[in-house]
């Protein structure tokens, strides 16, 4: 079996995600593992995409069922880490508002609920896909897959609601922190297209949206490029964000001296 169009996309993913993985790892080292940084989820996402691309390339010489299952699992993990990354950026903006006003725009329970919903979507997708990997099973997927796909729409809507509420109080953001909202606002349409692509895979009954034998061009345009865009935007913004202190009091003290007056709002 030679190298195909689909394998070419996997090679492109390796070219993009290998350096992205190291950049995301650097951001985790720089900003920490706290939930209001979110960059750990970018590490998870890029790692799963690297593993998935390697599994896909491995099918050139070994088309075993196990490799296809591994590639499918890696593919099903995609949306959750991207949404959790955006949630981390929104949580950071929320903390910034709390530092300046002593009153967050959103209670932390909202973010906990969002994360639980997103993880639930991922679990339902993985369990549903792996329950029956036969052609018949993929043509008529388990109900858990469809529930997970619908819940992704709900979580995306929640993300946009949180974004709107934080934008409403953007005047209270510290200097340099508005770019977190800009990153999520730019990412949201790309994530929506990716969500629609997942819905079409499981509900459209169209050969172009088949999980394994669908149109590679459709996959590239509605999934791969969207994920590239979100990762690049979040990494780019992450590289420009200052390090936060461990506590709101320490962070508020630091923000009074940083960034300097010439540091423009984003």
TIMARMI-682451 format. One record per atom (N, C-alpha, C): x, y, z; residue number from 1. Coordinates in steps of 0.02 Angstrom, whole numbers, padded with zeros to 5 digits. Example, Ala and Ser with C-alpha at 12.3 -4.5 7.8 and 13.67 -1.06 7.14 Angstrom:
BEGIN
   east  north     up num
  00660 -00284  00390   1
  00615 -00225  00390   1
  00660 -00165  00390   1
  00642 -00112  00354   2
  00684 -00053  00357   2
  00645  00002  00394   2
***
This chain:
BEGIN
   east  north     up num
  00043 -00060  00000   1
  00000  00000  00000   1
  00044  00062  00000   1
  00036  00106 -00049   2
  00077  00165 -00054   2
  00050  00224 -00014   2
  00086  00280 -00018   3
  00065  00340  00017   3
  00007  00373 -00020   3
 -00047  00387  00016   4
 -00107  00415 -00013   4
 -00117  00488  00009   4
 -00169  00517 -00018   5
 -00188  00585  00001   5
 -00198  00590  00077   5
 -00232  00541  00106   6
 -00244  00540  00178   6
 -00178  00537  00217   6
 -00131  00497  00192   7
 -00066  00493  00225   7
 -00029  00561  00220   7
 -00039  00596  00164   8
 -00009  00662  00156   8
 -00033  00710  00210   8
 -00098  00706  00228   9
 -00125  00748  00281   9
 -00093  00730  00348   9
 -00082  00665  00359  10
 -00049  00644  00421  10
  00022  00672  00425  10
  00057  00672  00369  11
  00124  00701  00368  11
  00121  00776  00383  11
  00071  00811  00355  12
  00062  00882  00369  12
  00049  00893  00443  12
  00008  00850  00473  13
 -00006  00856  00545  13
  00058  00848  00586  13
  00100  00802  00567  14
  00164  00794  00603  14
  00207  00856  00597  14
  00207  00887  00538  15
  00247  00947  00528  15
  00222  01004  00572  15
  00155  01009  00580  16
  00127  01063  00621  16
  00129  01047  00695  16
  00112  00985  00713  17
  00102  00970  00784  17
  00165  00952  00822  17
  00217  00928  00789  18
  00279  00914  00826  18
  00308  00978  00857  18
  00318  01032  00819  19
  00341  01093  00852  19
  00289  01123  00900  19
  00224  01114  00883  20
  00171  01139  00926  20
  00172  01105  00994  20
  00188  01040  00994  21
  00192  01003  01057  21
  00245  01032  01102  21
  00303  01048  01075  22
  00357  01076  01116  22
  00341  01147  01138  22
  00307  01185  01095  23
  00287  01252  01115  23
  00235  01250  01171  23
  00187  01204  01165  24
  00136  01197  01217  24
  00167  01173  01282  24
  00216  01128  01278  25
  00251  01104  01338  25
  00288  01162  01372  25
  00318  01206  01332  26
  00351  01264  01359  26
  00301  01310  01395  26
  00242  01318  01366  27
  00191  01360  01398  27
  00167  01331  01464  27
  00162  01264  01467  28
  00144  01232  01530  28
  00198  01244  01582  28
  00261  01238  01561  29
  00317  01251  01607  29
  00316  01324  01630  29
  00298  01369  01584  30
  00299  01441  01600  30
  00240  01462  01643  30
  00180  01439  01625  31
  00120  01461  01659  31
  00095  01413  01713  31
  00122  01352  01715  32
  00102  01304  01766  32
  00044  01261  01745  32
  00025  01215  01789  33
 -00028  01167  01775  33
 -00096  01191  01800  33
 -00100  01252  01825  34
 -00163  01276  01852  34
 -00216  01276  01797  34
 -00278  01265  01818  35
 -00332  01259  01769  35
 -00344  01324  01731  35
 -00324  01381  01760  36
 -00337  01444  01725  36
 -00282  01460  01675  36
 -00237  01412  01661  37
 -00190  01422  01606  37
 -00214  01385  01544  37
 -00233  01321  01552  38
 -00264  01284  01497  38
 -00216  01254  01447  38
 -00152  01271  01452  39
 -00106  01249  01400  39
 -00088  01175  01405  39
 -00100  01146  01463  40
 -00090  01074  01469  40
 -00133  01036  01419  40
 -00193  01062  01406  41
 -00238  01029  01359  41
 -00213  01033  01288  41
 -00175  01086  01272  42
 -00143  01090  01207  42
 -00089  01037  01200  42
 -00053  01024  01255  43
 -00004  00970  01254  43
 -00039  00903  01240  43
 -00094  00892  01274  44
 -00132  00830  01264  44
 -00157  00825  01193  44
 -00184  00880  01166  45
 -00211  00879  01098  45
 -00157  00864  01047  45
 -00102  00902  01050  46
 -00049  00892  01000  46
 -00019  00822  01005  46
 -00015  00796  01066  47
  00012  00729  01074  47
 -00034  00677  01043  47
 -00100  00683  01053  48
 -00146  00635  01023  48
 -00146  00640  00947  48
 -00137  00701  00920  49
 -00135  00709  00848  49
 -00070  00679  00820  49
 -00016  00685  00856  50
  00047  00655  00833  50
  00041  00579  00833  50
  00013  00551  00886  51
  00005  00478  00890  51
 -00043  00455  00836  51
 -00098  00492  00826  52
 -00147  00473  00775  52
 -00117  00475  00705  52
 -00077  00525  00691  53
 -00044  00530  00625  53
  00006  00473  00615  53
  00042  00456  00668  54
  00090  00400  00663  54
  00053  00334  00651  54
 -00004  00325  00685  55
 -00043  00264  00674  55
 -00068  00261  00602  55
 -00090  00319  00576  56
 -00114  00320  00507  56
 -00058  00303  00458  56
  00001  00330  00470  57
  00057  00314  00426  57
  00080  00242  00433  57
  00068  00214  00492  58
  00087  00143  00502  58
  00045  00096  00460  58
 -00015  00119  00441  59
 -00059  00076  00400  59
 -00032  00066  00329  59
  00019  00105  00310  60
  00049  00096  00244  60
  00077  00026  00236  60
  00106  00000  00290  61
  00137 -00066  00288  61
  00101 -00117  00334  61
  00055 -00093  00375  62
  00021 -00138  00421  62
 -00050 -00113  00432  62
 -00098 -00144  00399  63
 -00168 -00122  00403  63
 -00207 -00163  00454  63
 -00179 -00173  00513  64
 -00213 -00212  00565  64
 -00269 -00171  00596  64
 -00318 -00207  00624  65
 -00376 -00174  00655  65
 -00355 -00132  00714  65
 -00305 -00155  00751  66
 -00283 -00119  00811  66
 -00257 -00049  00795  66
 -00222 -00043  00739  67
 -00197  00023  00720  67
 -00254  00069  00700  67
 -00304  00043  00665  68
 -00361  00084  00647  68
 -00399  00106  00710  68
 -00405  00061  00759  69
 -00440  00079  00821  69
 -00402  00134  00857  69
 -00336  00128  00860  70
 -00295  00179  00893  70
 -00303  00246  00859  70
 -00303  00246  00792  71
 -00311  00308  00755  71
 -00380  00339  00767  71
 -00431  00296  00771  72
 -00499  00320  00783  72
 -00506  00350  00853  72
 -00475  00319  00903  73
 -00477  00346  00971  73
 -00443  00414  00974  73
 -00384  00419  00943  74
 -00349  00483  00943  74
 -00390  00537  00908  74
 -00425  00518  00854  75
 -00466  00566  00819  75
 -00526  00589  00860  75
 -00554  00544  00900  76
 -00613  00560  00940  76
 -00597  00605  00999  76
 -00533  00611  01017  77
 -00513  00652  01074  77
 -00507  00725  01055  77
 -00506  00740  00991  78
 -00489  00806  00966  78
 -00526  00865  00996  78
 -00592  00865  00996  79
 -00630  00924  01015  79
 -00622  00943  01088  79
 -00622  00894  01132  80
 -00621  00909  01203  80
 -00560  00950  01225  80
 -00498  00930  01207  81
 -00441  00971  01228  81
 -00442  01042  01200  81
 -00468  01051  01139  82
 -00471  01118  01111  82
 -00520  01161  01150  82
 -00578  01133  01168  83
 -00626  01170  01207  83
 -00600  01184  01278  83
 -00565  01136  01306  84
 -00537  01145  01373  84
 -00482  01198  01373  84
 -00445  01203  01318  85
 -00395  01256  01312  85
 -00429  01324  01312  85
 -00482  01330  01273  86
 -00520  01393  01272  86
 -00550  01408  01341  86
 -00573  01356  01375  87
 -00600  01364  01442  87
 -00546  01391  01489  87
 -00485  01366  01482  88
 -00430  01390  01523  88
 -00416  01464  01511  88
 -00418  01486  01448  89
 -00408  01556  01433  89
 -00464  01600  01462  89
 -00526  01575  01457  90
 -00582  01612  01486  90
 -00576  01616  01562  90
 -00554  01561  01592  91
 -00545  01560  01665  91
 -00491  01610  01686  91
 -00439  01616  01646  92
 -00386  01665  01660  92
 -00414  01735  01657  92
 -00455  01750  01607  93
 -00486  01816  01602  93
 -00532  01828  01661  93
 -00568  01777  01683  94
 -00612  01784  01740  94
 -00572  01800  01803  94
 -00515  01768  01812  95
 -00471  01782  01869  95
 -00445  01853  01866  95
 -00429  01877  01806  96
 -00405  01945  01798  96
 -00458  01996  01820  96
 -00521  01982  01802  97
 -00575  02026  01824  97
 -00582  02024  01900  97
 -00575  01966  01929  98
 -00579  01960  02001  98
 -00522  01998  02035  98
 -00464  01998  02006  99
 -00407  02034  02036  99
 -00419  02109  02038  99
 -00453  02136  01989 100
 -00463  02209  01985 100
 -00527  02233  02019 100
 -00577  02188  02026 101
 -00641  02210  02054 101
 -00662  02171  02116 101
 -00624  02118  02134 102
 -00642  02074  02189 102
 -00707  02035  02176 102
 -00731  02038  02115 103
 -00793  02003  02098 103
 -00786  01973  02028 103
 -00780  01906  02022 104
 -00772  01876  01956 104
 -00835  01883  01915 104
 -00827  01882  01849 105
 -00886  01884  01806 105
 -00925  01819  01810 105
 -00891  01764  01821 106
 -00922  01698  01825 106
 -00895  01660  01886 106
 -00939  01626  01920 107
 -00916  01584  01976 107
 -00876  01525  01949 107
 -00828  01503  01988 108
 -00785  01447  01965 108
 -00825  01384  01951 108
 -00883  01376  01982 109
 -00924  01317  01969 109
 -00946  01313  01896 109
 -00954  01370  01863 110
 -00971  01369  01792 110
 -00917  01335  01751 110
 -00854  01349  01768 111
 -00799  01319  01731 111
 -00792  01245  01749 111
 -00805  01227  01811 112
 -00803  01156  01830 112
 -00857  01117  01791 112
 -00916  01146  01786 113
 -00970  01114  01749 113
 -00951  01106  01675 113
 -00922  01158  01646 114
 -00902  01155  01576 114
 -00851  01099  01565 114
 -00802  01093  01609 115
 -00751  01042  01601 115
 -00781  00972  01608 115
 -00827  00963  01655 116
 -00859  00898  01662 116
 -00899  00880  01600 116
 -00934  00929  01573 117
 -00973  00917  01512 117
 -00927  00897  01454 117
 -00871  00932  01447 118
 -00825  00918  01392 118
 -00793  00850  01398 118
 -00774  00832  01459 119
 -00745  00765  01470 119
 -00797  00711  01457 119
 -00859  00724  01477 120
 -00913  00676  01465 120
 -00921  00665  01390 120
 -00919  00718  01351 121
 -00924  00711  01278 121
 -00869  00666  01251 121
 -00808  00677  01274 122
 -00752  00637  01251 122
 -00760  00564  01269 122
 -00780  00551  01331 123
 -00789  00482  01353 123
 -00843  00447  01313 123
 -00900  00480  01303 124
 -00954  00450  01264 124
 -00931  00435  01193 124
 -00892  00480  01163 125
 -00869  00470  01094 125
 -00822  00410  01090 125
 -00775  00405  01137 126
 -00726  00350  01135 126
 -00760  00283  01147 126
 -00803  00280  01198 127
 -00837  00217  01214 127
 -00883  00197  01156 127
 -00919  00245  01128 128
 -00965  00229  01073 128
 -00929  00205  01011 128
 -00873  00237  00993 129
 -00836  00218  00933 129
 -00805  00149  00940 129
 -00775  00137  00998 130
 -00739  00074  01008 130
 -00784  00015  01023 130
 -00848  00027  01035 131
 -00894 -00028  01050 131
 -00905 -00073  00990 131
 -00900 -00044  00930 132
 -00908 -00084  00869 132
 -00872 -00049  00811 132
 -00813 -00074  00795 133
 -00772 -00043  00743 133
 -00783 -00074  00674 133
 -00834 -00116  00667 134
 -00848 -00147  00603 134
 -00880 -00095  00556 134
 -00878 -00107  00490 135
 -00910 -00060  00443 135
 -00983 -00048  00460 135
 -01018 -00101  00481 136
 -01088 -00094  00500 136
 -01096 -00050  00562 136
 -01050 -00060  00610 137
 -01053 -00021  00671 137
 -01040  00053  00658 137
 -00994  00068  00612 138
 -00979  00138  00596 138
 -01034  00170  00554 138
 -01070  00129  00515 139
 -01126  00155  00476 139
 -01186  00169  00521 139
 -01194  00129  00573 140
 -01248  00139  00621 140
 -01217  00143  00691 140
 -01189  00201  00708 141
 -01150  00207  00770 141
 -01192  00199  00833 141
 -01158  00181  00886 142
 -01190  00175  00951 142
 -01221  00241  00971 142
 -01277  00238  01008 143
 -01313  00298  01029 143
 -01268  00344  01070 143
 -01219  00315  01106 144
 -01175  00356  01147 144
 -01135  00405  01104 144
 -01115  00384  01044 145
 -01079  00428  00999 145
 -01122  00488  00980 145
 -01185  00475  00964 146
 -01229  00529  00943 146
 -01244  00577  01001 146
 -01253  00549  01060 147
 -01264  00592  01119 147
 -01203  00636  01131 147
 -01143  00606  01125 148
 -01082  00645  01134 148
 -01077  00700  01083 148
 -01095  00687  01020 149
 -01091  00738  00967 149
 -01139  00795  00982 149
 -01199  00779  01005 150
 -01248  00831  01021 150
 -01225  00872  01081 150
 -01196  00839  01131 151
 -01172  00875  01190 151
 -01114  00922  01172 151
 -01076  00905  01120 152
 -01023  00951  01098 152
 -01053  01017  01075 152
 -01112  01014  01044 153
 -01145  01076  01023 153
 -01164  01117  01084 153
 -01188  01083  01136 154
 -01207  01117  01198 154
 -01146  01149  01231 154
 -01091  01112  01234 155
 -01031  01140  01266 155
 -01003  01199  01226 155
 -01008  01195  01160 156
 -00985  01252  01119 156
 -01028  01313  01134 156
 -01094  01303  01140 157
 -01139  01359  01155 157
 -01123  01388  01224 157
 -01107  01344  01272 158
 -01088  01368  01339 158
 -01024  01409  01335 158
 -00976  01386  01296 159
 -00914  01422  01289 159
 -00927  01493  01261 159
 -00970  01497  01212 160
 -00986  01563  01183 160
 -01024  01607  01233 160
 -01066  01576  01274 161
 -01102  01614  01326 161
 -01053  01642  01377 161
 -01007  01601  01399 162
 -00956  01625  01446 162
 -00915  01681  01415 162
 -00897  01672  01352 163
 -00858  01723  01317 163
 -00896  01789  01315 163
 -00961  01787  01299 164
 -01002  01847  01296 164
 -01006  01882  01364 164
 -01012  01843  01417 165
 -01017  01872  01484 165
 -00951  01905  01505 165
 -00896  01876  01484 166
 -00831  01905  01500 166
 -00817  01967  01457 166
 -00838  01965  01394 167
 -00831  02024  01352 167
 -00871  02082  01380 167
 -00929  02068  01409 168
 -00971  02119  01439 168
 -00934  02157  01494 168
 -00888  02122  01528 169
 -00849  02154  01582 169
 -00776  02162  01563 169
 -00762  02168  01501 170
 -00693  02173  01478 170
 -00657  02235  01503 170
 -00696  02286  01522 171
 -00666  02348  01549 171
 -00626  02334  01612 171
 -00642  02279  01648 172
 -00609  02264  01711 172
 -00547  02220  01702 172
 -00533  02200  01641 173
 -00474  02158  01630 173
 -00410  02196  01640 173
 -00359  02162  01665 174
 -00294  02192  01674 174
 -00261  02202  01605 174
 -00210  02244  01605 175
 -00174  02257  01542 175
 -00144  02193  01514 175
 -00153  02184  01449 176
 -00125  02126  01416 176
 -00168  02063  01419 176
 -00225  02066  01456 177
 -00266  02006  01465 177
 -00324  02002  01416 177
 -00339  02055  01381 178
 -00394  02053  01333 178
 -00381  02003  01277 178
 -00318  01991  01264 179
 -00301  01946  01209 179
 -00325  01875  01221 179
 -00337  01857  01285 180
 -00365  01791  01299 180
 -00435  01785  01269 180
 -00474  01838  01276 181
 -00542  01837  01247 181
 -00539  01840  01171 181
 -00491  01877  01144 182
 -00483  01880  01071 182
 -00467  01810  01044 182
 -00423  01774  01079 183
 -00404  01707  01057 183
 -00464  01660  01055 183
 -00506  01663  01106 184
 -00565  01620  01108 184
 -00616  01642  01055 184
 -00623  01707  01046 185
 -00670  01732  00996 185
 -00650  01711  00925 185
 -00585  01710  00912 186
 -00561  01688  00846 186
 -00569  01612  00839 186
 -00557  01576  00894 187
 -00559  01503  00891 187
 -00630  01475  00886 187
 -00678  01511  00915 188
 -00747  01485  00918 188
 -00776  01465  00850 188
 -00771  01507  00798 189
 -00799  01486  00733 189
 -00765  01424  00704 189
 -00699  01418  00713 190
 -00664  01359  00689 190
 -00686  01296  00727 190
 -00696  01303  00792 191
 -00719  01246  00831 191
 -00790  01227  00810 191
 -00832  01277  00795 192
 -00900  01263  00773 192
 -00900  01221  00709 192
 -00858  01239  00661 193
 -00853  01200  00599 193
 -00832  01129  00614 193
 -00785  01122  00661 194
 -00761  01055  00681 194
 -00818  01015  00714 194
 -00859  01048  00754 195
 -00917  01016  00785 195
 -00967  00994  00733 195
 -00980  01037  00684 196
 -01027  01020  00630 196
 -01001  00960  00591 196
 -00937  00958  00580 197
 -00907  00900  00544 197
 -00921  00836  00582 197
 -00913  00837  00648 198
 -00928  00777  00688 198
 -01001  00758  00684 198
 -01045  00807  00685 199
 -01116  00793  00679 199
 -01132  00760  00611 199
 -01101  00786  00559 200
 -01114  00758  00492 200
 -01088  00686  00486 200
 -01033  00671  00519 201
 -01006  00603  00517 201
 -01057  00553  00544 201
 -01090  00572  00600 202
 -01134  00524  00634 202
 -01207  00530  00615 202
 -01227  00585  00583 203
 -01298  00594  00568 203
 -01314  00601  00494 203
 -01265  00618  00452 204
 -01279  00634  00382 204
 -01293  00573  00339 204
 -01262  00515  00355 205
 -01268  00455  00313 205
 -01246  00470  00241 205
 -01193  00508  00235 206
 -01165  00527  00171 206
 -01095  00499  00166 206
 -01078  00468  00110 207
 -01013  00437  00103 207
 -00955  00487  00110 207
 -00969  00550  00096 208
 -00916  00601  00102 208
 -00895  00612  00174 208
 -00938  00592  00221 209
 -00923  00603  00292 209
 -00912  00538  00330 209
 -00894  00486  00294 210
 -00877  00422  00326 210
 -00814  00430  00368 210
 -00812  00397  00426 211
 -00756  00404  00471 211
 -00690  00383  00440 211
 -00690  00327  00403 212
 -00629  00300  00375 212
 -00624  00309  00299 212
 -00681  00306  00265 213
 -00680  00307  00192 213
 -00711  00370  00163 213
 -00719  00422  00204 214
 -00750  00483  00180 214
 -00703  00524  00138 214
 -00728  00581  00115 215
 -00688  00626  00073 215
 -00631  00656  00115 215
 -00571  00645  00091 216
 -00512  00672  00126 216
 -00511  00748  00122 216
 -00534  00775  00065 217
 -00536  00847  00058 217
 -00585  00879  00108 217
 -00642  00847  00117 218
 -00690  00872  00167 218
 -00659  00870  00236 218
 -00625  00816  00252 219
 -00591  00810  00316 219
 -00539  00865  00325 219
 -00502  00878  00273 220
 -00450  00930  00276 220
 -00481  00999  00289 220
 -00534  01014  00252 221
 -00564  01081  00254 221
 -00605  01092  00318 221
 -00640  01041  00341 222
 -00686  01049  00398 222
 -00658  01026  00465 222
 -00601  00992  00464 223
 -00574  00966  00526 223
 -00501  00985  00537 223
 -00458  00963  00491 224
 -00386  00972  00501 224
 -00366  01046  00503 224
 -00388  01085  00454 225
 -00369  01155  00452 225
 -00399  01194  00510 225
 -00458  01176  00532 226
 -00489  01209  00589 226
 -00447  01197  00652 226
 -00425  01136  00661 227
 -00385  01120  00720 227
 -00317  01157  00717 227
 -00288  01160  00657 228
 -00226  01199  00649 228
 -00236  01270  00673 228
 -00291  01301  00650 229
 -00304  01371  00665 229
 -00310  01383  00740 229
 -00348  01340  00775 230
 -00357  01348  00847 230
 -00292  01341  00884 230
 -00253  01290  00866 231
 -00189  01278  00900 231
 -00142  01337  00889 231
 -00137  01361  00827 232
 -00091  01416  00812 232
 -00112  01480  00849 232
 -00177  01494  00851 233
 -00201  01554  00885 233
 -00187  01550  00960 233
 -00203  01493  00991 234
 -00193  01486  01063 234
 -00119  01487  01082 234
 -00078  01455  01041 235
 -00006  01456  01055 235
  00021  01527  01047 235
 -00001  01561  00994 236
  00023  01629  00983 236
  00006  01675  01040 236
 -00056  01671  01064 237
 -00076  01713  01120 237
 -00039  01692  01184 237
 -00032  01627  01193 238
  00002  01602  01253 238
  00073  01628  01259 238
  00107  01634  01202 239
  00176  01658  01203 239
  00180  01732  01224 239
  00126  01769  01217 240
  00127  01840  01234 240
  00102  01855  01304 240
  00072  01806  01337 241
  00043  01818  01403 241
  00098  01817  01456 241
  00090  01861  01506 242
  00137  01862  01561 242
  00122  01805  01609 242
  00172  01788  01649 243
  00163  01737  01700 243
  00121  01766  01757 243
  00075  01725  01783 244
  00033  01747  01838 244
  00061  01722  01903 244
  00046  01757  01958 245
  00066  01735  02024 245
  00022  01679  02047 245
  00042  01645  02100 246
  00005  01587  02124 246
 -00061  01606  02156 246
 -00066  01666  02186 247
 -00126  01687  02221 247
 -00152  01751  02190 247
 -00218  01765  02196 248
 -00245  01827  02170 248
 -00212  01889  02200 248
 -00195  01887  02267 249
 -00164  01945  02299 249
 -00096  01958  02269 249
 -00056  01905  02260 250
  00010  01913  02230 250
  00005  01936  02158 250
 -00044  01908  02123 251
 -00053  01926  02053 251
 -00073  01999  02045 251
 -00116  02023  02091 252
 -00137  02093  02088 252
 -00078  02139  02101 252
 -00035  02120  02148 253
  00024  02159  02162 253
  00071  02162  02102 253
  00079  02104  02069 254
  00124  02102  02011 254
  00096  02143  01953 254
  00030  02142  01945 255
  00000  02176  01888 255
  00007  02252  01894 255
  00017  02277  01956 256
  00026  02349  01965 256
  00092  02373  01936 256
  00139  02325  01930 257
  00204  02344  01904 257
  00217  02316  01834 257
  00174  02271  01811 258
  00184  02238  01747 258
  00118  02232  01711 258
  00114  02244  01648 259
  00169  02265  01604 259
  00181  02339  01608 259
  00234  02366  01580 260
  00247  02437  01581 260
  00195  02474  01541 260
  00197  02540  01547 261
  00146  02582  01514 261
  00145  02573  01439 261
  00202  02554  01411 262
  00205  02546  01338 262
  00176  02481  01315 262
  00158  02437  01362 263
  00130  02372  01345 263
  00057  02382  01326 263
  00042  02378  01262 264
 -00025  02394  01238 264
 -00073  02339  01254 264
 -00137  02357  01264 265
 -00189  02307  01271 265
 -00197  02270  01205 265
 -00216  02206  01211 266
 -00229  02167  01151 266
 -00302  02150  01148 266
***
